[in-house]
């Protein structure tokens, strides 16, 4: 088994330091390590060797940069939820464009159905609690699950380990954002930061790692 490389380990270490600061302080370490963790993943996506192509890598990095902006909006004092939501929506659009650039926009009903059903179920749960944010959250939810779905469609074409990782990253992103929504609008819980950040950083890590592969689909 291949040993973990330094670019694999540094985001995990930064995440651990961020989570420790979230629960035990000091606050300045949250402001340091939260954006640092995503920045390290951006660096990994830029430096990772592979044959993914400049367009794919560029779109993934663009998505990560918008995600970094979203991280910053959501951690700043005051309620900047809408700004964070907009930043992550742009990130998902970049990811969708990246996945489509290597596999095309595909519609496989058996892959699409679980994502649609999940989004509908989540919105049924959230809708009574959203108030004026109902439409922005609904639009974001559609784009989020579309990103995860297209990552799955891409894996169905490429059938590679990194493509499977990106598809898993899409699922983890949906899970992370679902927990954010439930924690904010329905039922806050203390462990939310731990669960949200571990699934979120794992999602970004898997998506970033997908730049290290060839985009030639395997013949079936």
SEVO-596744 format. One record per residue (C-alpha): residue in one letter; residue number from 1; x, y, z. Coordinates in steps of 0.2 Angstrom, whole numbers, plus 5000, padded with zeros to 4 digits. Each point is the difference from the previous one (the first is absolute). Layout:
+-------+------+------+------+------+
! kemar ! fise !    X !    Y !    Z !
+-------+------+------+------+------+
!     a !  NUM !    X !    Y !    Z !
...
+-------+------+------+------+------+
***
This chain:
+-------+------+------+------+------+
! kemar ! fise !    X !    Y !    Z !
+-------+------+------+------+------+
!     x !    1 ! 5000 ! 5000 ! 5000 !
!     x !    2 ! 5006 ! 5017 ! 4995 !
!     x !    3 ! 5006 ! 5010 ! 5015 !
!     x !    4 ! 4991 ! 5017 ! 5003 !
!     x !    5 ! 5009 ! 5015 ! 4993 !
!     x !    6 ! 5003 ! 5016 ! 5009 !
!     x !    7 ! 4986 ! 5009 ! 4989 !
!     x !    8 ! 4988 ! 4987 ! 5006 !
!     x !    9 ! 5004 ! 5002 ! 5018 !
!     x !   10 ! 5002 ! 5019 ! 5002 !
!     x !   11 ! 4981 ! 5004 ! 4997 !
!     x !   12 ! 4995 ! 4987 ! 5013 !
!     x !   13 ! 5012 ! 5007 ! 5013 !
!     x !   14 ! 4994 ! 5018 ! 4997 !
!     x !   15 ! 4982 ! 4993 ! 5001 !
!     x !   16 ! 5004 ! 4992 ! 5017 !
!     x !   17 ! 5007 ! 5017 ! 5007 !
!     x !   18 ! 4985 ! 5009 ! 4993 !
!     x !   19 ! 4988 ! 4988 ! 5009 !
!     x !   20 ! 5009 ! 5001 ! 5016 !
!     x !   21 ! 4999 ! 5019 ! 4999 !
!     x !   22 ! 4981 ! 5000 ! 4996 !
!     x !   23 ! 4997 ! 4990 ! 5016 !
!     x !   24 ! 5013 ! 5006 ! 5012 !
!     x !   25 ! 5007 ! 5017 ! 4993 !
!     x !   26 ! 5009 ! 5011 ! 4997 !
!     x !   27 ! 4989 ! 5008 ! 4987 !
!     x !   28 ! 5014 ! 5007 ! 4990 !
!     x !   29 ! 5005 ! 4982 ! 4996 !
!     x !   30 ! 4983 ! 4997 ! 4992 !
!     x !   31 ! 5003 ! 5015 ! 4989 !
!     x !   32 ! 5018 ! 4993 ! 4995 !
!     x !   33 ! 4997 ! 4982 ! 4998 !
!     x !   34 ! 4983 ! 4999 ! 4992 !
!     x !   35 ! 5005 ! 5010 ! 4984 !
!     x !   36 ! 5018 ! 4992 ! 5001 !
!     x !   37 ! 4992 ! 4983 ! 4998 !
!     x !   38 ! 4991 ! 5004 ! 4984 !
!     x !   39 ! 5016 ! 5009 ! 4994 !
!     x !   40 ! 5010 ! 4985 ! 5002 !
!     x !   41 ! 4988 ! 4990 ! 4990 !
!     x !   42 ! 5001 ! 5013 ! 4986 !
!     x !   43 ! 5019 ! 4999 ! 5000 !
!     x !   44 ! 4998 ! 4981 ! 4999 !
!     x !   45 ! 4989 ! 5002 ! 4985 !
!     x !   46 ! 5012 ! 5012 ! 4991 !
!     x !   47 ! 5015 ! 4989 ! 5004 !
!     x !   48 ! 4994 ! 4982 ! 4998 !
!     x !   49 ! 5007 ! 4991 ! 4985 !
!     x !   50 ! 4988 ! 4993 ! 4988 !
!     x !   51 ! 4992 ! 5000 ! 4982 !
!     x !   52 ! 4984 ! 5008 ! 5005 !
!     x !   53 ! 5002 ! 5015 ! 4988 !
!     x !   54 ! 5002 ! 5018 ! 5003 !
!     x !   55 ! 4982 ! 5004 ! 4998 !
!     x !   56 ! 4994 ! 4987 ! 5012 !
!     x !   57 ! 5014 ! 5005 ! 5013 !
!     x !   58 ! 4996 ! 5018 ! 4998 !
!     x !   59 ! 4981 ! 4998 ! 5003 !
!     x !   60 ! 5003 ! 4989 ! 5015 !
!     x !   61 ! 5012 ! 5013 ! 5007 !
!     x !   62 ! 4988 ! 5014 ! 4996 !
!     x !   63 ! 4986 ! 4990 ! 5010 !
!     x !   64 ! 5012 ! 4998 ! 5014 !
!     x !   65 ! 5004 ! 5019 ! 5000 !
!     x !   66 ! 4981 ! 5004 ! 5001 !
!     x !   67 ! 4999 ! 4987 ! 5014 !
!     x !   68 ! 5014 ! 5009 ! 5009 !
!     x !   69 ! 4990 ! 5017 ! 4998 !
!     x !   70 ! 4985 ! 4991 ! 5007 !
!     x !   71 ! 5010 ! 4993 ! 5015 !
!     x !   72 ! 5005 ! 5018 ! 5004 !
!     x !   73 ! 4982 ! 5007 ! 4999 !
!     x !   74 ! 4993 ! 4987 ! 5011 !
!     x !   75 ! 5013 ! 5001 ! 5014 !
!     x !   76 ! 5000 ! 5020 ! 5001 !
!     x !   77 ! 4991 ! 5008 ! 5014 !
!     x !   78 ! 4982 ! 5004 ! 4995 !
!     x !   79 ! 4988 ! 4991 ! 4989 !
!     x !   80 ! 5007 ! 4998 ! 4983 !
!     x !   81 ! 4991 ! 4984 ! 4995 !
!     x !   82 ! 4993 ! 5007 ! 4984 !
!     x !   83 ! 5018 ! 5005 ! 4994 !
!     x !   84 ! 5007 ! 4983 ! 5005 !
!     x !   85 ! 4985 ! 4992 ! 4991 !
!     x !   86 ! 5004 ! 5009 ! 4984 !
!     x !   87 ! 5019 ! 4997 ! 5001 !
!     x !   88 ! 4996 ! 4981 ! 5001 !
!     x !   89 ! 4987 ! 5000 ! 4987 !
!     x !   90 ! 5014 ! 5007 ! 4988 !
!     x !   91 ! 5012 ! 4987 ! 5006 !
!     x !   92 ! 4987 ! 4986 ! 4995 !
!     x !   93 ! 4998 ! 5008 ! 4983 !
!     x !   94 ! 5018 ! 4999 ! 4998 !
!     x !   95 ! 5000 ! 4982 ! 5005 !
!     x !   96 ! 4986 ! 4996 ! 4988 !
!     x !   97 ! 5009 ! 5008 ! 4986 !
!     x !   98 ! 5016 ! 4990 ! 5004 !
!     x !   99 ! 4991 ! 4983 ! 5001 !
!     x !  100 ! 4991 ! 5004 ! 4984 !
!     x !  101 ! 5016 ! 5005 ! 4991 !
!     x !  102 ! 5007 ! 4982 ! 5002 !
!     x !  103 ! 4984 ! 4989 ! 4998 !
!     x !  104 ! 4987 ! 5012 ! 4992 !
!     x !  105 ! 4983 ! 5004 ! 5008 !
!     x !  106 ! 4992 ! 4983 ! 5002 !
!     x !  107 ! 4982 ! 4995 ! 5007 !
!     x !  108 ! 4999 ! 4982 ! 5007 !
!     x !  109 ! 4984 ! 4998 ! 5009 !
!     x !  110 ! 5006 ! 4987 ! 5012 !
!     x !  111 ! 5014 ! 5012 ! 5005 !
!     x !  112 ! 4989 ! 5016 ! 5000 !
!     x !  113 ! 4985 ! 4993 ! 5010 !
!     x !  114 ! 5009 ! 4998 ! 5017 !
!     x !  115 ! 5006 ! 5018 ! 5000 !
!     x !  116 ! 4983 ! 5007 ! 4995 !
!     x !  117 ! 4991 ! 4990 ! 5013 !
!     x !  118 ! 5013 ! 5005 ! 5014 !
!     x !  119 ! 4998 ! 5019 ! 4995 !
!     x !  120 ! 4981 ! 4999 ! 5000 !
!     x !  121 ! 5000 ! 4991 ! 5017 !
!     x !  122 ! 5013 ! 5013 ! 5007 !
!     x !  123 ! 4990 ! 5015 ! 4994 !
!     x !  124 ! 4983 ! 4992 ! 5007 !
!     x !  125 ! 5009 ! 5000 ! 5017 !
!     x !  126 ! 5008 ! 5017 ! 4999 !
!     x !  127 ! 4986 ! 5010 ! 4991 !
!     x !  128 ! 4989 ! 5005 ! 5015 !
!     x !  129 ! 5016 ! 5007 ! 5009 !
!     x !  130 ! 5008 ! 5010 ! 4986 !
!     x !  131 ! 4989 ! 5015 ! 4999 !
!     x !  132 ! 5007 ! 5013 ! 4988 !
!     x !  133 ! 5015 ! 4989 ! 4996 !
!     x !  134 ! 4989 ! 4987 ! 4993 !
!     x !  135 ! 5003 ! 5003 ! 4981 !
!     x !  136 ! 5019 ! 5004 ! 5002 !
!     x !  137 ! 5002 ! 4983 ! 5009 !
!     x !  138 ! 4989 ! 4991 ! 4988 !
!     x !  139 ! 5011 ! 5006 ! 4985 !
!     x !  140 ! 5016 ! 4996 ! 5009 !
!     x !  141 ! 4993 ! 4983 ! 5004 !
!     x !  142 ! 4997 ! 4996 ! 4982 !
!     x !  143 ! 5017 ! 5006 ! 4994 !
!     x !  144 ! 5008 ! 4990 ! 5015 !
!     x !  145 ! 4992 ! 4983 ! 4995 !
!     x !  146 ! 5003 ! 5004 ! 4982 !
!     x !  147 ! 5019 ! 5001 ! 5004 !
!     x !  148 ! 5000 ! 4984 ! 5009 !
!     x !  149 ! 4989 ! 4991 ! 4986 !
!     x !  150 ! 5012 ! 5006 ! 4986 !
!     x !  151 ! 5015 ! 4994 ! 5011 !
!     x !  152 ! 4991 ! 4983 ! 5000 !
!     x !  153 ! 4996 ! 5000 ! 4981 !
!     x !  154 ! 5019 ! 5004 ! 4997 !
!     x !  155 ! 5005 ! 4985 ! 5010 !
!     x !  156 ! 4988 ! 4989 ! 4990 !
!     x !  157 ! 5010 ! 5005 ! 4985 !
!     x !  158 ! 5018 ! 5000 ! 5006 !
!     x !  159 ! 4999 ! 4986 ! 5013 !
!     x !  160 ! 5016 ! 5006 ! 5008 !
!     x !  161 ! 5005 ! 5001 ! 5018 !
!     x !  162 ! 5001 ! 5019 ! 5000 !
!     x !  163 ! 4983 ! 5002 ! 4991 !
!     x !  164 ! 4993 ! 4989 ! 5013 !
!     x !  165 ! 5008 ! 5011 ! 5013 !
!     x !  166 ! 4992 ! 5016 ! 4992 !
!     x !  167 ! 4983 ! 4991 ! 5001 !
!     x !  168 ! 5002 ! 4996 ! 5018 !
!     x !  169 ! 5006 ! 5018 ! 5003 !
!     x !  170 ! 4983 ! 5005 ! 4992 !
!     x !  171 ! 4990 ! 4989 ! 5012 !
!     x !  172 ! 5010 ! 5007 ! 5015 !
!     x !  173 ! 4997 ! 5018 ! 4994 !
!     x !  174 ! 4981 ! 4997 ! 5000 !
!     x !  175 ! 5001 ! 4992 ! 5017 !
!     x !  176 ! 5011 ! 5014 ! 5007 !
!     x !  177 ! 4988 ! 5014 ! 4994 !
!     x !  178 ! 4985 ! 4990 ! 5005 !
!     x !  179 ! 5006 ! 5000 ! 5018 !
!     x !  180 ! 5004 ! 5018 ! 4999 !
!     x !  181 ! 4982 ! 5003 ! 4995 !
!     x !  182 ! 4992 ! 4989 ! 5013 !
!     x !  183 ! 5012 ! 5008 ! 5013 !
!     x !  184 ! 4995 ! 5018 ! 4995 !
!     x !  185 ! 4982 ! 4998 ! 4997 !
!     x !  186 ! 4993 ! 4985 ! 5009 !
!     x !  187 ! 5010 ! 4993 ! 5014 !
!     x !  188 ! 5017 ! 5006 ! 5006 !
!     x !  189 ! 5011 ! 4988 ! 5008 !
!     x !  190 ! 5017 ! 5001 ! 5008 !
!     x !  191 ! 5009 ! 4988 ! 4989 !
!     x !  192 ! 4995 ! 5008 ! 4984 !
!     x !  193 ! 5017 ! 5009 ! 4997 !
!     x !  194 ! 5009 ! 4984 ! 5001 !
!     x !  195 ! 4989 ! 4991 ! 4988 !
!     x !  196 ! 4998 ! 5014 ! 4988 !
!     x !  197 ! 5018 ! 5004 ! 4999 !
!     x !  198 ! 5007 ! 4982 ! 4998 !
!     x !  199 ! 4987 ! 4996 ! 4987 !
!     x !  200 ! 5003 ! 5017 ! 4991 !
!     x !  201 ! 5019 ! 4999 ! 5000 !
!     x !  202 ! 5000 ! 4981 ! 4995 !
!     x !  203 ! 4988 ! 5005 ! 4985 !
!     x !  204 ! 5012 ! 5014 ! 4994 !
!     x !  205 ! 5015 ! 4989 ! 5002 !
!     x !  206 ! 4992 ! 4986 ! 4989 !
!     x !  207 ! 4995 ! 5012 ! 4987 !
!     x !  208 ! 5017 ! 5009 ! 5000 !
!     x !  209 ! 5009 ! 4983 ! 4998 !
!     x !  210 ! 4990 ! 4996 ! 4985 !
!     x !  211 ! 5012 ! 5012 ! 4990 !
!     x !  212 ! 5013 ! 4986 ! 5000 !
!     x !  213 ! 4993 ! 4988 ! 4987 !
!     x !  214 ! 4998 ! 4998 ! 4981 !
!     x !  215 ! 4983 ! 5005 ! 4993 !
!     x !  216 ! 4999 ! 4986 ! 4987 !
!     x !  217 ! 4985 ! 4990 ! 5003 !
!     x !  218 ! 5002 ! 4981 ! 5002 !
!     x !  219 ! 4992 ! 4990 ! 4986 !
!     x !  220 ! 4986 ! 4988 ! 5007 !
+-------+------+------+------+------+
***
